Amino acid sequence: MVWLDASFATSPKELLQAFVLKTFNHSFSVRYSYTHAIRSYDNTYTHATQVIRANSLYYS
């Protein structure tokens, strides 16, 4: 849901511009958060795999 501040826009054109801008910013932040979460998971998985490999080499 995108909320608009009525005092921000004075004309229908400004209202539309504000709506488009807020919608774009919201979708961009959601996309960035999703990408960041996937990248973070990949890094954690890679690190865990490296630790397991190092331990198995050390204890073998």
N, C-alpha and C positions, 0 to 999 in steps of 0.2 A: 504494500500500500504506500502510495506517495502522497505526502501531505503538502499542501501549498499554503503559504502565508498570504492572505488576501491583501494585506497592506503593502506587500512587496510589489505586486503588479497593479498597474493602473489601467491597462488596456488589454483586450483579448489577445493581442499579439504578444505582449509581455508575459501574460499568463501562460500562453502556449510555450514560449521560450523557457520559462521557469520550469514548467512541467517536463519538457524534453531534457533539460539540463539535470534536474533532480533524478529523473528516471535513468539517464545515462550514468550518472555518478553512482547510483545505487547498484546497477547491474555490474559496473566495473569493480566496485568494492567486493561484491559477492564473488565475482569471477576470480579476483586476486586472492581472496581468502581461500577459495577452493584450491587454486593452484598452489598456494603456500602450504596448505595442509597436505596435499599429495607429495610435494617436494620434501616436506619435513618427515613424512612417513618413509619415503624412499631413503633419506639420509639415515634415519634411525635403523632401518632394516639393514642397510649396507654396513653401518657401524657394528651392529650386533653380529652380522655374519663374519666380519673381520675379527672381532673379539673371539668368537667361537673357533675360527680357524687358528688364531694365534695360540689359544689355550690347547687345542688338540695337538698342535705341533710341539708345544712346550711339554705336555704330559705324555707324549708318545715315546 
